[in-house]
Amino acid sequence: MTIGPARPGKAWLLQAFLRPGLGLKRWLLLFGLGIALMGLGIGFAIATPISPRVLAIGQLLTLKVLPPLWRGSVFLGIGGVLLLVSTVRIYQILEAKLRRRREGVSLIEALHQDAVLRRGPKVVAIGGGTGLSTLLRGLKQYTAHITAIVTVADDGGSSGRLRAELGIPPPGDARNCLVALSEAEPVMERLMTHRFRGGHNLEGHSLGNLLLAGLIQTEGGLSKALEAASSLLAVRGRVVPVSECPTLVLKGETEEGEVVIGESRLGETGKRLKRVWLEPRDAPPTPQALQAIAEADLIVIGPGSLYTSVIPNFLVPGIAEAVNASPAPKVFVCNVATQPGETDGFGVADHLRVFQEHTGVVVTHVLVNSNVRPLPPQWKQEAVLPERPPGFAVVFIEADLVNEAFRTRHDPHKLAQCLLRLVRAERRMHSSPHLPVSVGR
């Protein structure tokens, strides 16, 4: 999806160019001013005859007290500097946009889209796994101010191997978020998610994980590695780890009292989990995560695996407290379907209860899918019904959020549109409290 008409005509493109916010017109104006000043400088330098009326106006604006050659030199110099600065900025803007522009999108349309995105709200999304990536794919169409805060407790697959062998935080969830936020997403996804086949040491590793592992070592940490990768991959928004601690381990206890160690094993026990926790318990949060939460216009919690992707972020000291201190709406996005081995039989109230018992975060809104149909028994999942959770002081929002092609997941654009409607409704409510507010449909 792109912002604006699907097939913009010449009139729309002209209107889009004339609207404020493109960031280009000011440099074109400066370019023209530079040309004008250089022209005046040449005129003064060679003492070209000028009509009395024009000369009278020019005398008020120019340095008449200087000799013609000096006056010409001053204006040539100022004009040359303006011309150089404006040319460099125009080149930088056009080169960056042409390099990142999607095929079939005109340059003016792409610049207009960027202007709209720059005016979008500051959204912080906290989670991990497929759910967070899905959300980011939708959000990037509506705002450029996205911060994805990802868990670093993964210990399975390629991420787990790199973590054990190199002593670095696991890069897998962060890689998925980078791919989701990349403007060159289809090509980049194939490249970053490519897994090597064959070879003793490379077997099973993804190229994206190896790239981040190299950047972690060269840049001096996961946060700096993600900043470097974001510039390489034309990422809209940013991805920050919840912590840089490379030894975070997620542990859980089943209702039978069995202790399970490791995120990858928690979902494979087949037993209902009673609680989860992180070790070490004093792992520090990243300053980038805390700053993003403090500046957010909207904080989105989930969707994703409740025990292994969503809750672990809030178990890092300081994160839950920062979220509670933020005045932004805190939206808990309930999963479309239960997850085998984690949330079997859970409803909306169960998801919210487990989340708040573990984190202490006071949620302001709960977003639930209303387009519910039975799932095939062989999937071993049940659709979560849109039932208002009793006993919770939250704004309950129902909306069609399901992905019709994969009915256990959210549709990225439906979800993003609903969240952006919520932000607009909250802003209208604060500016005009007497007006009715609707965000569900």
N, C-alpha and C positions, 0 to 999 in steps of 0.2 A: 504494500500500500504506500502511496505517496501522498503528500499533502497538496491539496489544490485539485483542479479539474483533471480528469483522466487524459483529456486531449485538449490542452490549452491552445487557444487561437492567438493570433497576433495581438488582438486588443487586450487579452488577459495578460500576455507577456509584457506589453507596454505598461499596463497597470502595475504588474508585479515589480517591474524595474523602477517605477516612480515611487512606490511605497517606501517609507523609511525602514532602515534596518538591514539593508543588503550589505552595508560595509564597503561598497564599491564606489558609489556616486561621489562621496567626499574626496576620494583620491582622483577621480576623473576631474572634479572641479579644481583640485589643487594642480593637476596636470595642466588644465587650461590656463589657470592663473600664472603658472610658470612660463608658459608660452607667451602670454601677454606681456609679462614683465621683461622677458628676454627681447621681445619685439620693441618695447619702449627703450630698453637699454641700447639696442642697435641704433634706434632712431636718434637718441641723445648723442651717442658716440659719433655719428657722422653728421650731426646737426642738420637733419632733414627738415626742410621748411614745413611748418604746420599752420593751419588756419588760425586766425586770432582767437576765435571762440574756443576751439579745442585747446589752444595753447594756454588760455587763461585758466581753464579747468586743470590742465596738466600741471601748471605752476603751483597749484594748491596741494597737489598730491605728490609732487616730486621734489627732489633736492635741487632747486634752481640755483642756490648759492654756490654750488660746486661747478667747476669747469665742465664743459660737455663731455670730455673724455672720462673724467672721474665719475660724473653722473652715470654715464653709460656703463662703466665698469661695475659700479655698485648694483645697478639693476640687472646687469648680466649675471653677476654672481648670485644674487638672491633668486633670480629666475632659474638659474642652473641648478641650485640646490633644491628648490621646490620640484623642478622637473625630475631630478634624480630620485628624490624620496618618493614622489608619487608613482614614478615608473616602477620602482622596486616593489612598492606595496601592491600595485595593480598586478604585476607579474606574480607575486606570491599568492594573492587571492585566487587569480585565475588558474595558476598552475596547480594549487592544492585542490581546487574544486574539479578541474578537468581530470586530475589523477584519480579522484575518489568518486566521480560522478558515475551513476549507474547508466548502463547502455539504454538509449532511447529517451533519455531525459535531457531537455535543452539546458544550456548553461544558465539562462535567466531563471528557469524553473528551479534548477538546483540551488542557485543563490537565494531565491525566494524561500525555498524549503529550509535552508540553513537559518535564514532570518527568523522564520516561525519557530524553529527548534530552539534557537537561542532565547526566545521569550518564554519557553516552557518552564514548568515548575521544577524545583529541585526534589528529585525522588530518590530515596534510599531503599534499596531492596536487600533484605537479609535472608539468606538461606543457603542453598547448595543443590547440587544434582540437577536432574532434568527440569524440575519445576522452576528453578530460578532462571535457567537458560530460556525456557519458554516465555516467562514474564519479560525478560530483557528484549527478546526479539520483537515483542509488541511495543514496549515502551519507547524504543529508539526511534519509532516513527513519529513520535509526538513531542519529544523533548530531548535536548542535548545534555541536560543536567542530570545524569543518572550515575549513581554510585552503587555498585554491587558489592556487598560485604559477604565474603565466602568463608566457609568453615575450612579448617586445616587439620582435621582429625582423620582424614581418609588414610587407610592403611592397606588397601587392596589393590590388585592389578599393577599396572605400570607405575602409578603414583606411589604405591606402597613400596615397590622395589627401589625406586629412586630415593625415597625417604630413608630406607634402611641402609642402602649402599653409600649414599652421599651425605647423609645427615642433614637434609634440607626439608623444609615444609613440603607436603605433597602438592603438586601443581595441577592435579586433574580438574578439580572444580573451577579453579581460576581459569584454566585453559578453555573450558566450556563457555564461561562467561565472556571471555575475549572473543571467541568465535561468534557468539550470539550478538555482540555489540559491534562487530566489524561491519563496515559499509561494503566490503567486498566479500560478503558472507558466503555465497554458494561455493566460490572457488576456494576461499580460505578454509571453509569447513572441511572440504575434501583433503586439503593439504595438512591442516593442523590435527585432524583426527586419523590420518593415515597411520596404520599400525604395520610395523615391519614383520615380514614373514621370513623365517630362516635366520641363521646366525645364532651363535650360542648366547651372546649378550644382548642383542637387539630384539630378539624374538618377543613380540607382544608389546613392545614399547611404542607409544604414539609419538609422531614427530613433534607435535605441540608440547608434550611433556619434556622431551629432550631439549627443545629450544628454551623453555622456561628454566630448566635445570642449568643450562649453560649460562643464561642471563643472571640467575641467582648467584652463581659463582663469580661472574665478571662484574656485576653491578653491586654486589655486596648485600644481598637480601631480597626476599620475595617482593616487598613493596616496590623497590626500585626496579626489579626485573619486570614487574607488571607495567610500570610507567614506560619503560623502554619498549616493551612488546606492544603497548597501545599505540605508540607513535609508528611502529613498523607496520601494524596491521590496520591502520585507519579506523581506530575504534571510536565510536560515538559514546562518550561517557567515560567512566573509569571503573576499574576493578581493584578492590583492596582486600587484603586478608584480615580476618578478625583478630589474628595474632600472628606473630612471626616465630613463635615457639616451635621448634622442629620435633619436639618429643611429646606433643599432645596426644593423649590416648583416651578414646571414648570407652567407658565401661558401663555395663548395665546389669541389672538384677531382674531375673524373671519372677513371676508370682510364686514359683516353687522354691525360690531362694537361691537359684543357681546364678553365679556371677559369670558374665560373658565379657571377654576382653577383646576390644577391637571393633571399629565401625563395621567392617566387612562381615563380621560374624554375627552381629546383633540381629540382622534381618534374616539370618539363616537358621535360627534356633527352632522356629516353629512354635515357640511358646510366647505367651503374653508377657510383655515387659512391665515391670513394676516401676522402675526408675532408671535414669541414666545419669552419669556424672563424668567430669573430665579430670584427668591427672596429667601434670600437676595442676592443683586447684588455683595456684596463684600466677598462672601464665598471664603476662601483661597484654592488654589490647593495643592495637596499633593507633597512634595519634590520628592517622588519616580516617580511621573508622569513627572515632569519637567526634572529630571535627565535622564529618559529613552528617552524622546524626544530629548534631547541634544546629546545623544550618538547613536542615531538611524542611521542605513544605509538605511532604508526605512520606511516611515510613510504611513500607509494605513488608509484611511478615509471611513468608511462604509464597507460593505453594511449594511442596516438596515432602520428602520423607520426614515425618514428624520427629521421630526419636533420633535419627542419624544425620539429617541435613539441616533442620530448622532449629531445634532446641539447642544443639551444641554451641551455636554462636552466642547465645545468651548466657551460657555457663561460664564464659570468659569474664573475669571480674571487671566491672565497670560498664559493660555493654548494656545490661538491663537497666542499670541506673541512668545511663545517658538517654535511653529511649523513654523512660518514664519522665525525665526532666524536660524532654522536648515538648513544645506546644503543638507540634504538627499532629494531624490525625494519624492514628496507628491502626492500620488495617490488617486484620488476620484473614488471609485468603485460605479458606478451607479447601482441602483436596476434593477433587471431583469423585474419586473412588477410594475405597479402603486399600491398604497395602498389605499383601500377604506377609505374615510373620511379624508385623509391626502394629497395625491398627485394625485387625479383623473385628468386624462387628461394631466399629466406631461410628457414631453419628456426629453432628456438628458440636453438640455439647461436650462429647467425650474429647474431641480434638482440642477444644478450647480449654477444658478443665485440665487436661494433661499439660498443655503448654503453660498455663498460668501457675499450676502447682510447681513446675520445674523452674520457672524463670521469675515469677513475681511481676511480670510486665502487665500493666493495665492497658488492655486493648480498648480502643474507642469504637471500632467498626468491625463487623464480621461480614465477609463477602462469600456468598454461597451460590453454587450453580442451581438454576431452577429448571433446566432442560434435562430431566432425568428419564432414562429408560433402562430396563433390566439389562444386565451384562451377561454374556454367555457363561455357563457354569464352569467351563474348562479354564476360564481366566482366573478363577479363585478370588475374585474381587467383587465387591458390591458397590453400587452407586450410593453416594452419600445424599440422603434426602434433605431437602431444604426446610428443615424444622428449626424454628426459633429456639435458641438455647435458653431454658428457664434458669432464672437466678443470676443472669449476667447483665450488668448495666451497659449494654452496647447497642450501637445502631446496627440493626439487622438488615442486610441488603441482599435481595434475590435478583439474579440476572442470568440470562442464557450465556454461559461461559464455556460450554463444552466444545471440544474439537470433534467435529462430526466424523472425521476420518480415523480418529483414535479416541474413543469415548471415555477412556480413563484419564485423559489429560485435558488441560485447559487449552482453549484457542488463544494464541498470543494477542491477536488484535481485539477480540471481544473483551479479554481481560484488561488490556491497556486502555481501551476506550471507556470501560466502566470506571476504572480508577481515575482517569482524567476528568470524567464527569463528576466524580466525587470531589475532586479538588476544586473544580469550578463552583460546585454547589456550596462547599464550605466557605469559599470566598464570598459568594453572594449572601450567604446567611450572616456572615460577620458584618458585611457592609449594609445589608437590609434585613434585619432579623425578622421582620413581619412577613416576608415573602415565603411561600411554600417551596420546599426543596424536594426534588425527585432525582434519583441517580440510577435506579434499578434498570430502567428501560429507556 
